[in-house]
């Protein structure tokens, strides 16, 4: 074949193109998936590994945050548990110890101390399980008897960020102080043996069912875990104060008056002891109420503030009422008013703002003063240390006012945006509170009366008159609080 000039050169282009395609087919038909070079392969692998590494780091960060939250919550709850125990001993022991006559000082303090040991053992055996085991309406189960299954893992039904062991020991402190409050009404005339047996049975028959009904999963009065009558009780207005206060009144009526009461003066033997005890109660109450948030949270702060404000307002309310009547304010009245305010704010602490807390405290201070000075005189019952006048009346007032002042902006217990109390427009909650109060009253009244009858048959409940005159320190324990001869 012959050719010449540019025509020949032009005719060779298709041929050369075909040769190049045959030799280097990939250079003309490469795709991103099949033509990756070593550098692009490394880049692709790094891109794949990057999300995996980021996800791992995010997962670890989330784990670390949860661990930090759990540690903070656990630390706060352990401190709160210690504060609540301090309320019984030394707080209540000193408060009650100063209010009785000198010859009965150790006897009343010994009752509080004995309950610290007795209820602890009962709690470990069956108490915790009866209060927080199972999901029955009226009483728990035996699933946690002997503390089975209570360890480092949280119980999400009650407190999802702290060990169940921490929750268990915190609730124990409530179980200790509640029966101890009753001893204020039986002071100076009840046998130590009768006290021990009665309060052991009372803990099982009255306290445990009420605690489960109000705080336990599926309880009849539980506001957050399926209760038929959702009763707001943040830290124990019904469970602790109404139950102990009403039971105290029944005990006072059943035992009868102290020898010489009311004709014989029976003033407190040491207001200094009572003053110290009341101040310890005030401080310990922060663990009682703010600790009931079960976390180191803003809700704990709100309950802390409400508790303090109510106590202050109640102390002023009681003192003002006393001043108007007697022309002066007494130290005993001031500390009694503070305790009344602490009692009344207990069910409301985690549901109300600071200003309503002031109102609750002020109302409680005045009403409890009236109960102690007027109502007790009218009916002439011998509630020796005013356990009913302060705890029964104050707990009832606080529980009802909780239904009025509770707000979802403080605690959306029924769900975000849902009304909680009267200030939110949910006045029906006052009715729920009334149901809870009535159940607590009836349960405590009937249970206490039946148990007193049983204990009276077994051990007797009241000391002989000569023992009462001599004093319970000597006759019940063989020792005296003060050795004035040394």
C-alpha positions in Angstrom: 0.0 0.0 0.0 1.4 3.3 -1.0 0.5 6.7 0.4 1.9 10.1 0.3 1.9 13.3 2.3 -0.5 14.3 5.0 -3.2 11.9 3.7 -1.2 8.9 4.7 -0.4 10.3 8.1 -4.2 11.1 8.8 -5.2 7.5 7.8 -2.9 6.0 10.4 -4.7 7.7 13.4 -7.5 5.1 13.7 -5.0 2.3 13.5 -2.8 3.7 16.2 -5.9 4.3 18.4 -7.0 0.8 18.0 -3.5 -0.5 18.9 -3.4 1.7 22.1 -6.9 0.5 23.2 -5.9 -3.1 22.7 -2.6 -2.7 24.7 -4.0 -0.4 27.5 -7.7 -1.1 27.8 -8.0 0.2 31.3 -6.5 3.5 30.7 -9.4 4.4 28.5 -12.2 2.6 30.4 -11.3 2.9 34.0 -14.0 3.4 36.7 -13.5 4.7 40.3 -14.3 1.3 41.8 -11.6 -0.6 39.8 -8.9 2.0 39.3 -7.9 2.9 42.9 -4.3 3.6 43.4 -2.5 2.7 46.7 -2.9 6.3 47.9 -6.7 6.4 47.2 -7.1 3.0 48.8 -5.5 4.2 52.0 -7.7 7.3 52.0 -10.8 5.2 51.6 -9.8 2.9 54.5 -9.1 5.9 56.7 -12.5 7.4 55.8 -14.1 4.1 56.8 -12.2 3.9 60.0 -13.0 7.5 61.0 -16.7 7.0 61.8 -15.9 3.9 63.7 -13.4 5.7 65.9 -15.7 8.6 66.4 -18.5 6.3 67.4 -16.3 4.5 69.9 -15.1 7.8 71.4 -18.7 9.0 71.7 -19.8 5.8 73.3 -16.9 6.0 75.8 -17.8 9.7 76.5 -21.4 8.8 77.1 -20.3 6.0 79.5 -18.0 8.4 81.3 -20.8 11.0 81.7 -23.2 8.4 83.1 -20.5 7.2 85.5 -19.8 10.8 86.7 -23.5 11.4 87.2 -23.9 8.1 89.1 -20.9 9.0 91.3 -22.3 12.5 92.1 -25.8 11.1 92.8 -24.5 8.3 94.9 -22.4 10.7 97.0 -25.3 13.0 97.6 -27.6 10.1 98.6 -25.1 8.6 101.0 -24.7 12.1 102.7 -28.5 12.4 102.7 -28.8 9.0 104.4 -26.4 10.1 107.1 -28.3 13.3 107.6 -31.6 11.5 108.0 -30.0 9.1 110.6 -28.7 12.1 112.4 -32.3 13.3 112.8 -33.1 10.3 115.0 -29.8 10.2 116.9 -28.8 12.7 118.1 -31.5 15.1 116.8 -34.8 13.5 118.0 -33.1 11.9 121.0 -31.9 15.3 122.2 -35.1 17.1 121.3 -37.3 14.7 123.2 -34.7 14.2 125.9 -34.7 17.8 126.9 -38.5 18.0 126.9 -39.1 15.3 129.5 -38.5 15.5 133.3 -34.9 14.8 134.4 -35.8 11.3 135.8 -36.9 10.2 132.3 -34.1 11.6 130.1 -32.2 8.4 129.4 -35.4 6.4 129.0 -36.8 8.5 126.1 -33.3 8.8 124.5 -32.9 5.0 124.8 -36.1 4.4 122.9 -34.8 6.4 119.9 -31.4 4.6 120.0 -32.9 1.2 120.3 -35.0 1.8 117.2 -31.8 2.6 115.3 -30.7 -0.9 115.9 -34.0 -2.8 115.9 -35.5 -1.3 112.7 -32.2 -1.8 110.9 -32.2 -5.5 111.5 -35.9 -5.8 110.6 -35.3 -3.8 107.4 -32.6 -6.1 106.3 -34.7 -9.2 107.0 -38.0 -8.3 105.5 -38.7 -4.6 105.8 -37.2 -3.3 102.6 -38.8 -6.0 100.6 -42.3 -5.4 102.1 -41.9 -1.7 101.3 -40.3 -1.8 97.8 -40.6 -5.4 96.6 -43.2 -6.5 94.0 -46.0 -4.3 92.6 -49.0 -5.0 94.8 -51.5 -2.3 95.7 -51.2 -2.6 99.5 -48.0 -4.4 100.4 -44.8 -5.5 98.8 -43.5 -9.0 98.3 -40.6 -11.1 99.7 -38.5 -10.8 96.6 -35.9 -8.8 98.4 -36.1 -10.6 101.8 -32.7 -10.9 103.3 -31.7 -8.2 100.7 -31.7 -10.7 97.9 -30.9 -8.9 94.6 -30.0 -5.7 96.4 -26.5 -4.7 95.2 -24.6 -2.3 93.1 -27.0 -2.3 90.1 -29.7 0.4 90.2 -33.4 -0.4 90.4 -34.8 1.7 87.5 -38.3 1.7 89.0 -37.1 3.9 91.9 -33.6 5.4 91.3 -31.9 4.7 88.0 -28.5 6.4 88.7 -27.6 5.0 92.1 -27.0 1.5 93.4 -30.1 -0.2 94.8 -28.0 -0.7 98.0 -27.8 3.1 98.4 -31.5 3.5 97.8 -32.2 0.7 100.3 -30.1 2.3 103.1 -31.5 5.7 102.4 -35.1 4.5 102.8 -34.0 2.6 106.0 -33.4 5.9 107.7 -37.0 7.0 107.2 -38.2 3.7 108.6 -36.1 4.3 111.7 -37.3 7.8 112.6 -41.0 7.2 111.9 -41.8 4.9 114.9 -39.4 7.0 117.1 -41.7 10.0 116.6 -44.5 8.0 118.4 -42.5 7.8 121.6 -43.1 11.5 122.2 -46.7 10.7 123.0 -45.9 7.7 125.3 -43.1 9.5 127.1 -42.6 9.0 130.9 -45.1 6.1 131.3 -44.6 3.3 128.7 -42.6 0.2 129.5 -39.4 -0.3 127.5 -40.4 -3.9 126.7 -43.8 -2.8 125.6 -42.3 -0.1 123.5 -39.9 -2.5 121.7 -42.6 -5.0 121.0 -45.3 -2.5 119.9 -43.0 -0.6 117.6 -41.6 -3.7 116.0 -45.2 -4.8 115.2 -46.1 -1.3 114.2 -43.3 -1.1 111.7 -44.5 -4.3 110.0 -48.2 -3.7 110.2 -48.6 0.0 109.7 -45.4 1.6 108.3 -44.5 -1.1 105.7 -48.0 -1.2 104.0 -48.3 2.6 103.9 -44.8 3.0 102.5 -45.6 0.6 99.7 -49.0 2.2 99.0 -47.4 5.6 98.6 -43.9 5.0 97.3 -43.9 1.4 96.1 -44.4 0.3 92.5 -48.1 -0.3 91.8 -49.1 1.0 95.3 -52.6 2.3 95.7 -51.5 5.9 96.4 -48.4 6.0 94.2 -48.4 9.1 92.0 -45.8 8.0 89.5 -45.9 4.2 89.4 -49.5 3.3 88.7 -51.4 4.2 91.8 -55.2 4.3 91.6 -55.3 7.4 93.8 -52.1 9.4 92.9 -51.2 11.1 96.2 -48.3 13.5 96.1 -46.0 12.8 99.0 -42.4 13.8 98.2 -40.7 12.8 101.4 -43.3 11.4 103.8 -46.2 13.6 104.9 -48.5 10.6 104.9 -46.0 7.7 105.3 -44.0 9.3 108.1 -45.8 12.2 109.8 -49.5 11.4 109.6 -48.9 7.7 110.4 -46.8 8.4 113.4 -48.8 11.4 114.6 -52.2 9.7 114.5 -50.6 6.6 116.1 -49.2 8.8 118.8 -52.7 10.2 119.6 -54.1 6.7 119.9 -51.2 5.7 122.2 -51.8 8.7 124.4 -55.5 8.0 124.7 -54.9 4.2 125.3 -52.2 4.7 128.0 -54.0 7.5 129.8 -52.6 10.6 131.4 -49.3 10.7 133.3 -49.6 10.6 137.1 -50.4 14.1 138.2 -51.2 15.5 134.7 -52.4 18.2 134.2 -52.5 19.6 137.7 -48.9 18.9 138.5 -46.4 21.1 136.4 -44.2 19.0 134.1 -41.9 21.5 132.4 -39.0 20.4 130.2 -35.9 19.7 132.3 -33.4 21.1 129.7 -34.4 23.4 126.9 -30.8 23.6 126.0 -30.8 19.9 124.9 -34.1 20.4 123.1 -32.7 23.5 121.3 -29.7 21.6 120.1 -31.9 18.7 119.0 -34.2 21.0 117.1 -31.3 22.6 115.2 -30.0 19.1 114.3 -33.4 18.2 113.1 -33.5 21.3 110.9 -30.1 20.5 109.3 -30.9 16.8 109.0 -34.2 17.6 107.2 -32.3 18.7 104.2 -31.3 15.1 103.7 -34.9 14.0 104.5 -36.5 16.3 101.8 -33.8 17.3 99.3 -32.5 13.7 99.4 -35.8 12.5 98.3 -35.0 13.8 94.8 -32.8 10.7 94.7 -30.2 12.6 92.6 -27.9 15.6 92.9 -30.3 17.6 90.7 -32.1 20.8 90.4 -35.1 19.2 92.0 -33.0 18.5 95.1 -32.1 22.2 95.1 -35.8 23.2 94.9 -36.7 20.8 97.7 -33.8 22.1 99.8 -34.9 25.7 99.4 -38.6 24.9 100.1 -37.6 23.0 103.3 -35.6 25.9 104.7 -38.1 28.6 103.8 -41.0 26.6 105.4 -39.1 26.0 108.6 -38.3 29.7 108.9 -41.8 30.9 108.2 -43.3 28.3 110.7 -40.9 29.4 113.5 -42.0 33.0 112.9 -45.7 32.0 112.7 -45.7 30.0 115.9 -43.7 32.8 117.7 -46.0 35.5 116.5 -49.1 33.6 117.7 -47.5 33.0 121.0 -46.5 36.6 121.3 -50.0 37.8 120.6 -51.4 35.5 123.3 -48.7 35.7 126.0 -46.9 38.9 125.2 -43.6 37.2 124.5 -42.1 34.5 122.3 -40.5 31.5 124.0 -37.5 29.4 122.8 -39.7 26.2 123.1 -42.3 27.8 120.9 -39.8 28.9 118.3 -38.2 25.4 118.0 -41.6 23.7 118.0 -42.7 26.0 115.2 -39.7 25.2 113.1 -40.3 21.5 113.5 -44.0 22.0 112.5 -42.9 23.8 109.4 -40.5 21.0 108.5 -43.2 18.5 109.0 -45.7 20.4 106.8 -43.3 20.9 103.9 -42.2 17.3 103.8 -44.9 16.1 101.3 -44.7 19.3 99.3 -40.9 19.9 99.2 -40.4 18.6 95.7 -43.5 20.1 94.2 -43.7 23.7 95.3 -41.9 27.0 94.6 -40.3 29.1 97.4 -43.2 31.4 97.9 -45.8 28.7 98.4 -43.3 27.0 100.8 -43.3 30.2 102.9 -47.1 30.1 103.0 -47.2 26.4 103.9 -44.8 27.0 106.8 -46.6 30.0 108.1 -50.0 28.2 108.1 -48.5 25.1 109.8 -46.8 27.2 112.5 -50.1 28.9 113.5 -52.3 25.9 113.2 -49.9 23.6 115.1 -49.6 26.2 117.8 -53.4 26.2 118.1 -53.5 22.4 118.2 -50.9 22.2 121.0 -52.2 25.0 123.2 -56.0 24.9 122.5 -57.2 21.6 121.1 -55.2 19.5 123.5 -56.5 21.5 126.5 -60.1 21.2 125.3 -60.0 17.4 124.9 -57.5 16.9 127.8 -55.5 14.1 126.2 -51.9 13.7 127.4 -49.8 13.9 124.3 -46.7 14.4 126.4 -44.3 15.9 123.8 -47.0 16.9 121.3 -46.3 14.3 118.7 -49.8 14.5 117.4 -50.1 18.3 117.6 -47.0 18.7 115.5 -46.6 15.6 113.3 -50.2 14.5 112.9 -51.7 17.9 112.4 -48.6 19.3 110.5 -48.5 16.3 108.2 -52.2 16.5 107.4 -52.0 20.3 106.7 -48.9 19.8 104.5 -50.4 16.9 102.5 -53.6 18.9 101.7 -51.7 22.1 100.8 -49.5 20.1 98.5 -52.5 19.5 96.3 -53.1 23.2 96.2 -49.6 24.5 95.6 -47.9 21.7 93.5 -46.8 22.8 90.0 -45.6 20.9 87.0 -42.9 23.6 86.4 -41.2 22.3 89.6 -41.9 18.6 89.2 -43.7 17.3 86.1 -44.5 14.0 87.9 -47.6 13.3 85.7 -45.7 14.1 82.4 -44.4 17.1 80.6 -47.1 19.8 80.3 -49.6 18.0 82.5 -51.1 19.9 85.4 -50.1 18.7 88.9 -51.8 20.8 91.6 -54.4 23.5 92.1 -52.1 26.3 90.9 -51.9 24.5 87.6 -55.7 24.3 87.4 -55.8 20.6 88.5 -57.9 21.0 91.6 -58.9 17.4 91.5 -55.5 16.7 93.0 -56.7 18.1 96.3 -59.3 15.3 96.3 -56.5 12.7 95.7 -54.6 14.2 98.6 -57.7 13.9 100.8 -58.1 10.3 99.9 -54.4 9.6 100.8 -54.8 11.5 104.1 -57.9 9.6 105.1 -56.4 6.2 104.3 -53.3 7.1 106.3 -55.5 8.2 109.2 -57.7 5.2 109.3 -54.9 2.7 108.7 -52.7 4.2 111.5 -55.7 4.5 113.9 -57.0 1.0 113.5 -53.6 -0.7 113.2 -52.3 1.1 116.3 -55.3 0.3 118.5 -55.2 -3.4 117.6 -51.5 -3.7 118.2 -51.7 -1.9 121.6 -54.3 -4.5 122.6 -52.1 -7.4 121.6 -49.0 -6.0 123.3 -50.9 -5.1 126.4 -51.9 -8.8 126.7 -48.4 -10.0 126.1 -46.1 -7.7 128.0 -48.3 -4.8 129.3 -47.7 -1.3 128.0 -47.8 1.0 131.1 -45.3 1.0 134.0 -46.7 0.8 137.5 -47.5 4.1 139.2 -44.6 3.8 141.7 -42.2 3.3 138.8 -43.5 6.3 137.0 -43.1 8.4 140.2 -39.5 7.2 140.7 -38.7 7.7 137.0 -38.1 5.4 134.0 -34.3 5.9 134.0 -34.0 3.9 137.2 -36.9 1.6 136.9 -36.4 0.6 133.3 -32.7 0.9 132.8 -31.1 1.0 136.3 -29.2 4.3 135.7 -29.6 8.0 135.7 -28.9 10.7 133.2 -27.2 13.0 135.7 -25.1 12.0 138.7 -25.4 15.1 140.7 -23.5 13.7 143.7 -20.2 13.3 141.9 
